């Protein structure tokens, strides 16, 4: 488990980085933590990124039982096992945060099985067929057991209830007063259990991760830090409620400006700071506006082509796909279902052509490319080569197809990047009014993180670092001086 003394000693190894104290835990933590939302076991790039971060001064990892259906916790456990075994890092230097509450994926199958057997979890909120939620003590007990196993550790440093506000929008209780009373009753029951987990030595501290800490108090799913802290103090004056987590970014400023605590005289940031509650910020680079994700980052331009050149590439790829279908797929002994899959996968040109005007941001296209387009192309190529490995004509055609596909995907992404970077110039100009000449040289993502970390009330900003270059970008922000008078930026209209 993390020890305050050793987290402090760890920080002293990296004089050019910045650290803060995480509220009443007294842990010394890097002002950026490794966000593990989309990392997954078995992806070497994710492992390399986490290792790089830990070896270069980042000593806070944030994950959750439901991230990549448990794959995130498993990867963290694998990497830590390797670093601890080699002596490159020690457990007492590192702060591990994980969460429980979601019932999805394998958790959902298990919960459904328990329900079918007549021994369901109590107080489950069923939000949709694919998503349930629960913070009942028995469920939390089982989740902590599973998290400890996947993380390969004996004690979790900080355990957070994960988005308990689902209760407000998914509960069957219609009366607002009764619904709120039941919500905080469930919070209290969860806190009582988590205090027992502290006594058992399975966790050190606990708290809540909620997307609505910064909302207006009148919003139906608003979670009040003031009320949850009061519950913890009712349980014990020596309680271990110590950390909260919520979103904050350049576009979503609510947590920094909405006075929703202490009779609407303080923001959640101010109230947490006054009460020595550690604050972890998530989604610093992914702003949500009008149900769309806006990526607060500059984008690389790999293949800068105009629209005519992109259309020519689409036409070329379409011809190659027709050639592959007609002269190879149709002549190879594929089963009918396999042939349908091959035809479906060899349709990238049509997909891109039909959706080109719908792509709004490079981030959106990156998601589609990584999770949909590239896997389809790889499947088609792999199946063809496996069937006709000795066919030199096929190998040449497939190689040309792979090259054209990559060029086209990079060209589409780059065309979107050019547009987004032009829009980003306005954001840069706005931020530069508050930055020194040296800070003005930072990337947009570095500036976005810096503006958050410069707030005294923020303990650490959690950034998704799935790639080593993302880690390097974050380290560049951590090395920068804090922004003077940063409150002027957050409080401006």
C-alpha positions, -999 to 999 in steps of 0.1 A, spaced: 0 0 0 10 36 -4 28 53 25 28 91 28 65 91 37 76 70 7 54 89 -18 72 120 -6 106 104 -11 95 93 -46 86 128 -55 121 141 -45 136 119 -73 121 142 -99 130 177 -92 116 191 -125 81 177 -119 54 190 -97 35 172 -69 8 181 -45 -7 166 -13 -39 146 -18 -61 160 9 -61 142 42 -45 111 28 -12 130 30 0 111 -1 24 131 -23 10 127 -58 21 138 -93 -1 166 -105 -11 144 -134 -22 108 -129 -23 80 -154 -59 77 -165 -67 41 -174 -102 44 -189 -93 27 -223 -62 7 -216 -65 -30 -219 -46 -61 -210 -26 -76 -239 -20 -43 -258 18 -37 -256 16 0 -264 -6 5 -233 19 -14 -211 48 6 -225 30 39 -218 22 30 -182 58 18 -176 72 51 -191 49 72 -169 58 54 -137 95 55 -144 94 92 -151 77 106 -120 40 98 -124 29 79 -92 -9 80 -94 -29 55 -114 -67 57 -117 -87 28 -130 -120 11 -124 -136 -24 -123 -156 -17 -155 -129 -1 -176 -125 -24 -207 -145 -50 -187 -117 -55 -162 -89 -54 -187 -77 -21 -174 -72 -34 -139 -55 -65 -152 -30 -45 -173 -22 -23 -143 -16 -54 -122 7 -70 -148 28 -38 -152 31 -33 -115 41 -69 -109 69 -65 -134 81 -33 -119 79 -44 -83 96 -77 -91 125 -60 -109 129 -35 -81 123 -5 -104 95 7 -83 81 0 -48 45 -5 -38 47 22 -11 56 49 -36 25 44 -57 -11 55 -52 -37 32 -68 -73 44 -73 -100 21 -85 -138 23 -85 -169 1 -82 -206 5 -90 -211 -4 -127 -226 -37 -136 -216 -44 -172 -200 -71 -193 -188 -100 -172 -201 -84 -140 -236 -82 -156 -235 -119 -166 -226 -128 -131 -253 -106 -116 -279 -120 -140 -269 -155 -130 -273 -147 -93 -307 -132 -100 -318 -163 -120 -307 -185 -91 -328 -164 -67 -300 -147 -48 -297 -113 -65 -277 -84 -54 -298 -59 -34 -306 -24 -45 -296 -28 -81 -306 0 -104 -314 -13 -139 -306 16 -163 -308 -5 -195 -305 -42 -206 -267 -37 -209 -261 -14 -178 -270 -20 -142 -256 -1 -112 -252 -9 -76 -234 4 -44 -249 -21 -20 -223 -34 6 -224 -70 -7 -218 -59 -43 -189 -36 -32 -174 -64 -11 -173 -87 -41 -160 -59 -64 -132 -50 -40 -122 -87 -39 -121 -89 -77 -102 -56 -80 -75 -67 -55 -71 -99 -75 -68 -82 -109 -45 -55 -96 -24 -81 -79 -22 -61 -47 -32 -66 -11 -47 -32 -4 -63 -5 -25 -52 30 -16 -84 49 -27 -117 32 -35 -144 54 -51 -181 48 -56 -184 51 -94 -211 75 -106 -237 67 -80 -259 95 -95 -273 68 -119 -298 62 -91 -314 96 -97 -321 90 -134 -328 52 -133 -346 48 -101 -383 38 -100 -389 63 -72 -409 92 -88 -411 116 -58 -380 139 -58 -378 142 -20 -382 105 -15 -357 97 -42 -331 120 -27 -336 106 8 -331 70 -6 -300 81 -25 -282 94 5 -294 65 26 -276 42 1 -245 64 2 -245 61 40 -248 23 38 -219 22 13 -198 44 35 -204 23 66 -193 -7 46 -162 11 32 -152 20 68 -153 -17 76 -131 -24 45 -106 1 60 -107 -18 93 -101 -51 74 -71 -36 57 -84 -40 22 -86 -2 14 -70 29 29 -94 57 19 -126 60 0 -147 86 -18 -169 93 -48 -164 98 -85 -193 117 -99 -200 136 -131 -224 159 -113 -205 174 -83 -203 207 -102 -239 209 -114 -266 233 -103 -283 220 -71 -316 220 -89 -305 194 -114 -321 160 -109 -289 140 -106 -268 166 -86 -245 150 -60 -237 172 -31 -202 170 -16 -216 188 15 -242 161 21 -218 132 15 -192 147 38 -218 152 65 -228 115 62 -191 105 66 -188 126 97 -219 112 112 -204 77 108 -171 88 124 -152 119 131 -121 99 121 -137 87 88 -117 79 58 -138 97 32 -109 116 16 -112 119 -22 -136 130 -49 -133 129 -87 -152 148 -114 -149 164 -148 -133 198 -155 -120 212 -187 -117 244 -207 -153 240 -220 -170 225 -190 -161 249 -162 -191 242 -139 -170 228 -110 -149 259 -109 -177 284 -112 -210 270 -99 -215 279 -62 -235 249 -51 -221 242 -16 -226 258 18 -259 276 10 -246 283 -26 -217 304 -14 -189 280 -25 -180 259 -54 -173 222 -50 -136 230 -55 -136 255 -28 -156 234 -4 -134 203 -10 -102 224 -4 -116 239 28 -124 205 42 -91 189 31 -107 166 6 -85 155 -23 -97 164 -58 -90 143 -89 -101 158 -122 -111 136 -151 -118 143 -188 -94 173 -189 -91 169 -227 -124 155 -237 -151 182 -234 -187 171 -240 -209 197 -257 -243 191 -273 -237 153 -269 -205 156 -289 -169 151 -278 -145 180 -284 -109 170 -281 -88 198 -266 -56 189 -284 -36 198 -315 -35 171 -342 -7 158 -363 -10 161 -401 4 131 -419 -10 133 -454 -21 168 -463 -42 163 -495 -70 183 -509 -106 170 -515 -99 161 -551 -69 140 -542 -89 123 -514 -117 115 -538 -92 100 -563 -79 78 -534 -114 67 -526 -120 58 -562 -87 39 -565 -95 20 -533 -130 11 -546 -114 -3 -578 -90 -24 -558 -117 -38 -535 -138 -48 -565 -107 -65 -580 -101 -84 -548 -138 -95 -546 -140 -105 -583 -106 -121 -589 -98 -136 -555 -127 -138 -530 -151 -153 -556 -125 -178 -568 -114 -189 -533 -132 -217 -515 -149 -196 -489 -180 -207 -471 -211 -186 -479 -210 -169 -445 -172 -162 -449 -177 -147 -483 -204 -124 -470 -180 -113 -443 -152 -107 -468 -175 -86 -491 -186 -66 -460 -150 -59 -450 -139 -50 -485 -161 -20 -485 -140 7 -469 -142 30 -499 -180 30 -498 -180 36 -461 -156 65 -463 -173 80 -493 -208 78 -477 -197 92 -444 -170 117 -454 -192 148 -448 -203 134 -414 -169 132 -399 -166 163 -377 -133 160 -358 -101 140 -362 -107 125 -328 -140 111 -340 -124 97 -371 -95 82 -351 -121 63 -331 -138 49 -362 -105 41 -378 -90 23 -349 -121 4 -338 -139 -2 -371 -121 5 -403 -86 -9 -397 -99 -41 -381 -121 -48 -411 -93 -42 -436 -69 -64 -415 -95 -92 -413 -99 -92 -451 -62 -91 -458 -55 -118 -432 -81 -142 -445 -70 -138 -481 -33 -144 -473 -41 -174 -451 -61 -190 -480 -35 -183 -507 -2 -177 -490 18 -189 -521 -1 -168 -546 24 -141 -556 -2 -122 -576 -25 -120 -546 3 -109 -523 11 -80 -546 -25 -69 -548 -30 -72 -511 1 -52 -504 -10 -24 -527 -44 -25 -511 -29 -21 -476 -8 8 -487 -37 26 -504 -59 20 -474 -33 35 -450 -27 66 -472 -65 72 -476 -72 69 -438 -43 92 -430 -54 117 -456 -90 118 -443 -77 122 -407 -53 149 -418 -79 169 -436 -100 169 -404 -69 178 -384 -62 208 -406 -97 221 -399 -95 214 -362 -61 230 -358 -74 262 -374 -102 263 -348 -77 256 -321 -58 288 -330 -86 307 -314 -83 287 -282 -46 291 -282 -49 329 -286 -74 330 -257 -52 310 -234 -20 329 -243 -34 360 -227 -28 343 -194 5 325 -202 42 334 -202 61 334 -234 76 301 -225 42 286 -217 27 299 -250 50 273 -268 31 244 -252 7 222 -271 -30 228 -266 -33 196 -246 -4 208 -223 -20 242 -219 -54 226 -211 -39 205 -184 -18 233 -170 -48 256 -166 -64 230 -144 -33 220 -124 -27 257 -117 -58 258 -95 -47 253 -59 -78 233 -51 -70 206 -77 -48 178 -64 -42 159 -97 -55 158 -132 -61 123 -147 -51 121 -183 -56 91 -206 -21 81 -217 -26 51 -239 6 58 -260 41 67 -250 39 100 -269 9 110 -248 30 104 -217 57 126 -230 31 153 -238 18 152 -202 53 153 -187 59 185 -207 29 201 -190 40 189 -155 74 205 -159 58 239 -167 55 266 -140 19 272 -127 -1 300 -144 -2 332 -124 -37 345 -116 -53 314 -132 -86 321 -114 -90 351 -138 -93 326 -167 -118 303 -150 -140 331 -137 -142 351 -170 -175 351 -189 
